[in-house]
Amino acid sequence: MIGGVPRAVWFIWPTDPLAVSAKSAAQRMIQLGCPAHLIWNPVTGEIAQSLPPTRAAHGLPGDRGREGRVCVQIRVLGSVEHPFTDGKMDGLDDILTWLDAWRVPRRWPAGPPLPSPHSLAAERSRRLWARGGHFGHSQVPGTVEGDPGGIDVNRITGESVPPFALPRPREEFRVLERVI
């Protein structure tokens, strides 16, 4: 891993969580050469781990998945059109506790991911990515996919903390700027 602030990236593995297990989806991803760190079935609560978080997964382009002390990639069984946060989310507390142990900040610097199909045209800011925290796949610089869709980020990480704002310059500094 390259180093920097830890991240978690949320993806969708398009399948019916009532019909497919996390373990079988993980096996399929390995067969296809695109394993994720965690595969989660939010309906059953089943979680499968394919890779340790200190190793890069294969869901992001180039070296993007190597950025951060960890860049955990989580594949959620479901659909972009039907946000997984609208239903049962068994096992989420276990995932968050595990991410907390890796010091992934519980914030969404890019805000909530846009719903499909708007997420295909979402901003993918390097500046926001550099802050670390949680991201939808559609918010990662260099990607073109639209998952996970319009999820409710507050149901995942809790109430959002307002973004850090830089203090405004005091009035005397603004006056000095005008003189110069």
PyMOL commands that set and color helices and strands:
alter all, ss='L'
color gray80, all
select helices_A, chain A and resi 22-32+64-66+84-86+92-101+118-121+126-129+137-139+153-157+171-179
alter helices_A, ss='H'
color red, helices_A
select strands_A, chain A and resi 7-14+38-40+47-49+71-78+133-136
alter strands_A, ss='S'
color yellow, strands_A
deselect
rebuild
show_as cartoon
